[in-house]
C-alpha cells in the first residue's frame, strides 16, 4: 500500500505538468520579478473587452512566461521564498530566458513527495498494513488537482498548499515528543503556520490559532505547572505577535484594499440585508448606490460604483452594518460556507487554439469531486465545523490528542469563512476559501488518524489483558 501511495503521487506530479489554473488577474499582484507576461503577448494587461483580454484571463493556462519586469508588487507573500528555488532550477535547465511554470513549481511538488514518504514510513511502522492504507488515503487527498494545480501558478495559494502539509506533519511530530522537551520543538509548527499566515493577508490568524492550541497542549501535559503555564503564555503571545506581523507584511496596496472594502460592503453584507437603505443613509450613500449591491469592482457598473463611492467605505462600514442589523450574521456565515468544496476548473496548457479541458473529470480529481458531491455546504457546513471544534476539545480533554488537531483545522476553516465573506464579500468566494477547503482536507485526515489510534489502543488493550491473566496464573 505504501508503494502504491507513492506511485499514485508520482503519477499525479507527472500529469500536473500539463495543467494549471488560469490567471484571473491576480498573477500581476505578485509575480514580479519572476515574470512579466505570458509568452505570445505584447502586454500583460490587454485592453478590457478586447480579444486579447478574453484569451489572456480566466480561460487558458499559459505555462511559459517572459522574464520578470521592473517595478514593485501590489502585495507581499511568503510564496516568493518558495518560488526562488524553482526559478533557479528553471534557469539551470533552460537557457531560453523563459519562465516555465511547471519547473518553477517542481521543487514544491518534490517537497510534498518527501512529506508523504516521511509520513507514510511513520504510519507503516505504527500501524502495519493499515498504515499503508492510511498513506494511500493521504496521497489521494494531498495530490488532488485542486492542490497541485496551484503549484503551477503565480497564485499566493501555493504557499498554503505547502504550508498546510508542513503544519500537519509538524503538529503530529510535536505531539509525539515527550512533554518535558516538547516546548523546545514548538518552533516547527509555528514556522509552518507563519508560512501560511504570510501567504495572504486574509490568513494572518493561522499562526495565532496554532500557538493557542500548542499552549493548550502544554498546559494539559505539564509536569511543572508554573513553568508550563509560563511557556503556554509565551506561546500565545508569540502567536498573537506573529499574526500581527503577518497581517502587516501581506497587506496589499491602498488601491487593492479599496476594491476589497467595496466588495465587503456592496457584495457582502448588503446582499443579505433585509433593508439596505437605512445602512446607505447611515454611511452617507444615496439611494442610487443600490445598483452597486452584488457588483464586482471590475464590472462595468462596479467600476462606476468604485469611482463614486469606494473611498467613502471602509471595513468599519461593514462592521457597523452588522451591528445595526445583527440578524445578518447567520446568513453571512451560510453565504460564506456556500463557497466550500466548489471544484475549481483547471485548464490544460497550450494556446487559445486548443480547447480548455477541465481536469475535474479525471481520476486525479476524485477527491475534489467527492467533496463537492458529498460534503456539506451552507448551514450544514457551519454547524459541522462547529461540532468538530467542540467534539475535538472534549476528546482532547479525555486523552485523544491528535483529534485536537482536527479541531484546529476546523477553527482555521471557520475563521477563514468569516474573513472571506467580511473581507471581500461573495466575489471570487471559491478561490478566497481555498485555505478553508484545504483545511477541511487535513481536518478529515486527522479524524481518520484519530480513529486509527483508537483502534490501535483498543487492540493493544485486548492483547495485553489475556497475557496478563496467563502470567498471573502461571505464577
C-alpha positions in Angstrom: 0.0 0.0 0.0 2.8 2.4 0.8 4.5 1.9 -2.6 1.1 2.2 -4.2 0.6 5.6 -2.5 4.0 6.8 -3.7 3.2 5.6 -7.2 -0.1 7.5 -7.2 1.7 10.7 -6.0 4.4 10.4 -8.7 1.8 9.9 -11.4 -0.1 12.9 -10.1 3.0 15.0 -10.2 3.8 13.9 -13.8 0.3 14.6 -15.0 0.4 18.0 -13.3 2.9 19.3 -15.8 0.0 19.6 -18.3 -2.5 21.7 -16.4 -2.8 24.8 -14.2 -5.2 27.5 -13.1 -5.9 30.3 -15.5 -5.0 33.8 -14.4 -7.9 35.8 -13.1 -5.7 38.9 -12.9 -4.1 38.1 -9.5 -0.8 36.9 -11.0 0.1 40.5 -11.7 -0.1 41.3 -8.0 2.9 39.2 -7.0 4.8 37.7 -10.0 7.4 40.4 -10.3 10.4 39.9 -10.6 9.7 36.3 -11.7 7.7 37.1 -14.9 6.2 39.9 -16.8 3.6 38.4 -19.2 2.7 35.1 -20.9 4.8 34.1 -24.0 3.0 35.3 -27.1 1.6 38.5 -25.6 2.9 42.1 -26.0 1.4 43.3 -22.8 0.4 41.7 -19.5 -2.9 43.6 -19.2 -4.6 44.0 -22.6 -7.5 46.5 -23.0 -10.6 45.1 -21.2 -13.1 43.8 -23.6 -10.6 43.2 -26.4 -10.0 39.8 -27.9 -6.5 39.7 -26.3 -8.1 40.3 -22.9 -10.6 37.5 -23.4 -7.9 34.9 -24.1 -5.4 36.3 -21.6 -7.6 35.9 -18.5 -9.9 33.3 -17.0 -9.9 30.7 -19.7 -6.4 29.5 -20.6 -3.4 28.5 -18.6 -0.1 29.6 -20.0 2.9 27.6 -18.8 5.6 29.7 -20.4 6.3 33.3 -19.4 8.6 36.1 -20.3 11.1 37.1 -17.6 10.2 39.5 -14.8 9.8 43.2 -15.3 10.9 46.1 -13.1 8.5 47.6 -10.6 7.0 46.6 -7.3 4.3 44.0 -6.5 0.9 45.0 -5.2 1.2 42.6 -2.3 3.9 40.7 -0.4 3.7 36.9 0.2 5.8 34.1 1.6 5.1 32.4 -1.7 8.1 34.3 -3.1 10.5 32.3 -0.9 9.1 29.1 -2.2 9.3 30.1 -5.9 13.0 31.1 -5.9 14.4 27.5 -5.9 12.1 26.7 -8.8 13.3 29.8 -10.7 16.9 28.8 -10.1 16.2 25.2 -11.3 14.4 26.6 -14.4 17.4 28.8 -15.2 19.8 25.8 -14.8 17.8 23.5 -17.0 16.9 26.0 -19.8 18.8 28.8 -21.4 16.0 30.2 -23.4 15.3 33.0 -20.9 11.7 31.8 -20.4 10.0 31.0 -17.1 8.4 27.6 -17.3 5.7 27.4 -14.5 5.8 23.5 -14.2 9.5 23.7 -13.5 9.1 26.6 -11.1 6.7 24.5 -9.1 8.7 21.3 -9.3 10.7 21.8 -6.0 7.4 22.3 -4.2 6.0 19.1 -5.6 9.2 17.3 -4.6 8.8 18.7 -1.1 5.3 17.3 -0.9 6.6 13.9 -2.1 9.1 14.0 0.7 6.5 14.8 3.2 4.3 11.9 2.0 7.2 9.5 2.2 8.1 10.6 5.7 4.5 10.3 6.9 4.0 7.0 5.2 7.0 5.4 6.7 5.9 6.5 10.2 2.4 5.2 9.7 3.6 1.8 8.4 5.8 1.4 11.4 3.0 2.3 13.8 0.0 0.6 12.1 1.5 -2.0 9.8 -0.6 -2.8 6.7 -3.3 -0.3 7.9 -0.6 2.4 7.9 0.0 1.7 4.2 -3.7 2.1 3.6 -3.7 5.4 5.5 -0.8 6.6 3.4 -2.8 5.9 0.3 -5.7 7.9 1.6 -3.4 10.8 2.4 -1.8 10.7 -1.0 -5.3 10.7 -2.6 -6.0 13.9 -0.7 -2.7 15.7 -0.9 -2.1 15.1 -4.6 -5.5 16.1 -5.9 -5.6 18.5 -8.8 -7.1 21.2 -6.5 -3.8 21.3 -4.7 -1.2 20.5 -7.3 -2.8 22.9 -9.9 -1.9 25.9 -7.7 1.8 24.9 -7.7 1.8 25.7 -11.5 0.7 29.2 -11.0 1.7 32.6 -9.6 -1.1 32.5 -7.1 -0.3 33.0 -3.4 -2.2 29.9 -2.5 0.8 27.8 -3.5 2.3 28.7 -0.1 -0.8 27.5 1.6 -0.6 24.1 -0.2 2.9 23.6 1.1 2.3 25.3 4.5 -0.7 23.1 5.4 1.2 19.9 4.6 4.2 21.0 6.7 2.0 22.2 9.5 0.2 18.8 9.7 3.5 16.9 9.9 5.0 19.3 12.4 2.0 19.1 14.7 1.9 15.3 14.6 5.7 15.1 15.3 5.5 17.8 18.0 2.7 15.8 19.8 4.8 12.6 19.8 7.6 14.3 21.8 8.0 13.9 25.5 6.0 16.6 27.4 9.2 17.8 29.2 11.0 18.7 26.0 8.0 19.4 23.7 8.1 23.2 24.2 11.6 23.3 22.5 10.1 21.9 19.3 7.2 24.4 19.1 9.2 26.4 16.6 8.5 23.9 13.8 4.7 24.1 13.8 4.9 27.8 14.4 7.1 28.3 11.4 4.8 26.3 9.2 1.8 28.3 10.5 3.7 31.6 9.9 4.4 30.5 6.3 0.6 30.2 5.8 -0.2 33.4 7.7 2.2 35.4 5.5 1.0 33.9 2.2 -2.1 36.1 2.1 -3.3 39.0 4.3 -6.6 37.1 5.0 -4.8 34.2 6.6 -3.0 36.2 9.3 -4.9 34.4 12.0 -3.5 30.9 11.4 -0.3 31.3 13.5 -2.3 32.7 16.4 -4.7 29.7 16.4 -1.8 27.2 16.2 0.0 29.0 19.1 -3.1 28.7 21.3 -3.5 25.0 20.5 0.1 24.4 21.4 -0.4 26.3 24.6 -3.4 24.2 25.5 -1.4 21.0 24.8 1.4 22.3 27.0 -0.8 23.1 30.0 -2.7 19.8 29.8 0.5 17.7 29.8 2.5 19.8 32.2 4.6 18.3 35.0 5.8 21.6 36.3 2.7 23.7 36.5 4.3 27.1 36.9 6.9 26.6 34.2 4.5 25.1 31.7 1.9 27.8 32.3 4.6 30.4 31.6 5.6 28.5 28.4 1.9 28.4 27.3 1.6 32.2 27.9 4.8 32.8 25.9 3.5 30.6 23.0 0.2 32.5 23.0 1.9 35.9 23.0 4.3 34.8 20.2 1.3 33.7 18.2 -0.5 37.0 18.6 2.6 38.9 17.7 3.3 36.8 14.7 -0.3 37.2 13.5 0.2 41.0 13.7 3.4 40.8 11.8 1.8 38.6 9.1 -1.1 40.9 8.7 1.1 43.9 8.1 3.5 42.0 5.9 0.9 40.6 3.5 -1.2 43.7 3.3 -2.0 44.9 -0.2 -1.6 48.4 -1.7 -4.2 51.1 -1.0 -5.7 50.6 -4.4 -6.2 46.9 -3.8 -7.7 47.4 -0.3 -10.1 49.9 -1.8 -11.5 47.1 -4.1 -11.9 44.7 -1.2 -13.6 47.2 1.0 -16.1 47.9 -1.7 -16.7 44.2 -2.1 -17.0 43.7 1.6 -19.9 46.2 1.8 -21.7 46.0 -1.6 -21.0 42.4 -2.4 -21.0 41.1 1.2 -23.3 42.4 4.0 -25.7 44.3 1.7 -26.5 41.1 -0.3 -28.1 39.6 2.9 -29.5 42.7 4.4 -33.3 42.8 4.6 -33.4 46.6 4.0 -30.1 48.2 2.7 -31.5 51.7 2.6 -31.0 52.6 6.3 -27.4 51.4 6.0 -26.9 53.5 3.0 -28.2 56.6 4.7 -26.1 55.9 7.8 -23.0 55.8 5.7 -23.9 58.8 3.6 -24.7 56.9 0.4 -27.5 57.9 -2.0 -30.3 55.5 -3.0 -28.7 55.4 -6.4 -25.9 53.3 -4.9 -28.4 50.4 -4.6 -27.4 49.4 -8.1 -23.9 48.6 -6.7 -25.2 45.7 -4.5 -23.6 42.4 -5.6 -21.4 44.1 -8.2 -17.7 43.4 -8.6 -15.3 46.4 -8.7 -14.2 45.1 -12.1 -17.7 45.0 -13.8 -19.0 47.9 -15.8 -21.4 49.0 -13.1 -18.8 48.2 -10.5 -16.2 50.4 -11.9 -18.6 53.3 -11.8 -19.5 52.5 -8.2 -15.8 52.2 -7.3 -15.2 55.7 -8.6 -18.2 57.2 -6.9 -18.5 55.5 -3.6 -15.5 53.2 -2.7 -13.5 56.0 -0.9 -16.5 56.6 1.4 -16.4 53.0 2.5 -14.2 51.0 4.8 -14.3 47.8 6.8 -15.8 50.0 9.6 -18.9 50.4 7.4 -19.2 46.7 7.1 -18.9 46.2 10.9 -21.3 49.0 11.6 -23.9 47.5 9.3 -23.6 44.1 11.1 -24.0 45.9 14.4 -27.1 47.7 13.2 -28.6 44.5 11.8 -27.3 41.5 13.8 -29.7 39.2 12.0 -27.2 39.3 9.1 -24.6 37.2 10.9 -26.2 33.8 10.2 -27.0 34.5 6.6 -23.4 35.8 6.1 -21.9 32.7 7.6 -24.2 30.5 5.4 -23.3 32.5 2.3 -19.6 32.1 3.1 -20.0 28.3 3.6 -21.9 28.0 0.3 -18.5 28.5 -1.4 -16.9 25.5 0.3 -15.9 22.4 -1.7 -16.6 24.0 -5.0 -14.2 22.3 -7.5 -12.0 24.9 -9.3 -11.9 24.4 -13.1 -8.3 23.8 -14.1 -7.4 24.3 -17.8 -4.8 22.4 -19.9 -1.8 24.2 -21.3 -1.1 25.5 -24.8 -2.8 28.3 -26.6 -6.3 29.5 -27.4 -6.2 27.2 -30.5 -6.6 24.3 -28.0 -9.9 24.0 -26.2 -9.7 24.3 -22.4 -10.0 20.9 -20.8 -11.5 20.5 -17.3 -9.3 18.4 -15.1 -12.1 17.9 -12.6 -13.4 14.9 -14.6 -10.1 12.9 -14.2 -9.2 10.3 -11.6 -6.7 12.7 -10.1 -9.6 15.0 -9.2 -11.6 12.2 -7.5 -11.1 13.8 -4.0 -12.4 17.2 -5.2 -15.4 15.6 -6.9 -16.1 13.6 -3.7 -16.0 16.7 -1.5 -18.2 18.7 -3.9 -20.8 15.9 -4.1 -20.9 14.6 -0.6 -19.6 17.1 2.0 -22.0 19.7 3.4 -22.1 23.3 2.3 -24.0 26.3 3.6 -25.7 26.0 7.0 -24.8 22.3 7.3 -21.1 23.1 6.9 -21.2 25.9 9.5 -22.8 23.5 12.0 -20.5 20.6 11.1 -17.3 22.8 11.6 -18.7 24.0 15.0 -19.4 20.4 16.0 -15.9 19.3 15.1 -14.4 22.0 17.2 -16.5 21.2 20.3 -16.1 17.4 20.0 -12.3 17.6 19.4 -11.8 19.7 22.5 -13.9 17.3 24.6 -12.0 14.3 23.2 -8.7 16.1 23.8 -9.5 16.5 27.4 -10.1 12.8 27.6 -6.7 11.9 26.2 -7.3 11.7 22.4 -4.6 14.1 21.5 -4.5 14.1 17.7 -8.2 14.9 17.5 -7.5 18.4 18.8 -5.6 19.0 15.5 -8.7 18.2 13.6 -10.4 20.8 15.7 -7.5 23.2 14.9 -8.1 22.9 11.2 -11.8 23.3 11.7 -11.1 26.5 13.5 -8.9 27.7 10.7 -11.6 26.9 8.2 -14.3 28.6 10.3 -12.3 31.8 10.7 -11.4 31.8 7.0 -15.1 31.7 6.2 -15.7 34.8 8.3 -12.7 36.6 7.0 -13.5 35.8 3.3 -17.1 37.0 3.4 -16.5 40.0 5.5 -13.2 40.9 3.8 -14.3 40.6 0.1 -17.9 39.6 0.0 -19.1 37.0 -2.4 -16.6 38.0 -5.2 -14.3 35.1 -6.1 -15.5 33.3 -3.0 -14.5 29.8 -4.1 -10.9 31.0 -4.6 -10.9 33.0 -1.4 -11.9 29.9 0.5 -9.0 27.8 -0.7 -7.4 27.7 2.7 -10.7 26.7 4.3 -11.1 23.9 1.7 -7.6 22.5 2.2 -8.1 22.8 6.0 -11.1 20.6 5.7 -8.8 18.0 3.9 -6.4 17.9 6.9 -9.3 18.0 9.4 -10.6 14.8 7.9 -7.1 13.3 7.8 -6.6 13.9 11.5 -10.1 12.4 12.2 -9.0 9.2 10.3 -5.7 9.2 12.3 -7.7 9.6 15.5 -9.8 6.6 14.6 -6.7 4.6 13.7 -5.1 5.5 17.0 -8.2 4.5 19.0 -8.3 1.1 17.1 -4.6 0.6 17.9 -5.0 1.3 21.6 -8.1 -1.0 21.8 -6.2 -3.8 20.1 -3.2 -3.4 22.4 -5.5 -3.5 25.5 -7.3 -6.6 24.3 -4.0 -8.3 23.6 -2.4 -7.3 26.9 -5.4 -8.5 29.0 -5.1 -12.2 28.2 -1.3 -12.0 28.5 -1.6 -10.6 32.0 -4.1 -13.3 33.0 -1.8 -16.1 31.8 1.2 -14.6 33.6 -0.7 -14.3 36.8 -2.0 -17.9 36.6 1.5 -19.2 35.8 3.0 -17.6 38.9 
